[in-house]
C-alpha cells in the first residue's frame, strides 16, 4: 500500500523547481567552484546561459 501512496505523490504538480548546479570560475583564484540554486523549471535554460 505504501508504494501506491508514494507513486501518487510523484505525479502531482509539486515538482516545479529544479536544483541546478553550475560550474563557475572564480575571478580571484582562477579555481572552479560549483554554484547550486533552486530554479523554476521554466527558467533553467536562462540560468545556465548566464
N, C-alpha and C positions, 0 to 999 in steps of 0.2 A: 504494500500500500504506500509506503514512503516513496517509492520510485515514481509513482503516478503524481504525487504531490510535487516533487522536485521538478519533474518534467513539465508540469503545467506552469510552474513559476517561471521557467526559462522562456516560455512562449510569449510572455507579456511584453509591454512596451517599456519596461524598466531599463532596457539596455540602450539608452540614447546617448550615453557618453562612452568614450574610449580612452584608455590610458595610452598616451603616445610618448615614446622615448626617442629623443633626437640627439645625435652626437654633435657637439659644438666645440669649436677650437677656442681655447682661452686666449684673449688678446695679450695678457701679461706674460704667461709662461710658455705659450705655444702648445701646451699639452691638450689632449682631447678629454672632454668630460661629457657626461650624459645629463640631459635636461628632461625631466619627467613631468608631464602635466596631464590633467584630465580635460579633454576637448570634446565638444559636441560632435556627433558623427558627421554632421553636415560641414564642419569646419576643419576636418582632419587634413585634407589636401592643402588648404590655405596655410595651416600651421607649418606643415613640412616644407612649403615653398619659401618661407621666410628665411 
